[in-house]
Amino acid sequence: MDRTTAERLAEVVRRCPSGALRYELVEGGAETPDRPTTITRGAAGQLTVRGELSVDTPQGVRAETRAVLCGCGQSRLQPYCDHAGPCGQ
């Protein structure tokens, strides 16, 4: 990582489907969300969402650009998938 560019690191972070990895630009600002927003259901049922998102969580509304949401209702991190139930297998 010491010898890579900031753009290369940002590219790797953007590949993280869950949004667990994030980056912020030195000049300010954050990742630009995909447009249009897309929702893809995985074979096991979880939902991979990319775009300009507003996600309701027990801690309040979170602005996201990427998220993997639970499709089975068994996640302990609702609405996010924690791979605890059948949709995360």
N, C-alpha and C positions, 0 to 999 in steps of 0.2 A: 504494500500500500504506500510505502514511502516514495516510490518512483512512478506513481501513476498520476494522471491529471484529475483535476476536480470533476471535469465532465465525465470521465470514465467511471469514477466512483458514483456519480449521480446516476449514470446509466445502470449500474449494477443495483443500486437501491431501488430504482423504478421497476426493476424486474420482480421485486418482492411482492407477491400477490396480496399479502395480508395487510400491508401498510405498517407492519411492525418496525420496518426500517424506514427512516425519514432523513431528509437533509434540508438545510437552510442555506441560501446563498449568502456569501459574505457581504454583497452589496445590499442585502435585504431581500425579502420576498421568499417564497417557498416554491415547491414543485407546482408546475402548471397541470391542472387536471386534464385527463383525456376528454375529448369532445368528439362525438356525443358520448354520454354516459352509457356504459355497457354492463349487462348482467349476464353471467354465464352460470348455469347449474352444472356442477360436477357430477360424475357418475354416481357418487355416494349421496348426493343431495345438497351439499353445501353450495352457497352462492358466492361467486367471485364477482365483485363489483368494482368498476374503475370509472372515475369521473369526478364531478363536483358533487360531493355527498354531504348530507346532513344526517348523522346517525344518532337516534335517540338511545341513550344508555342510562343505566341507573344513576350515574354520576352527572347526567345532563347531556345536552346535545353536543356532539363532537363534529367538527369539520374534518372530513377525510378526503383523500384522493384515491385510496385503494382500501379494500376491506374484503375479508372472507367471512361471510355471515352464516350462522347456524341454520340448517334446514330441517333439523329433527327436533329441536327444542330441548336437547339434553345438555347443552353447553353450560358450564358454570360461569362463563363470561358473556352471557347474552348481551347484545344480539350477535356477538362475534363467535365464530366456531373455535373451540379449544380442542377439537378432535377427540372428545370424550365419548360421544355418541356415534351411532351408525353413520351419520353424514360425514364424519371426519375420518372414517376408516379408509 
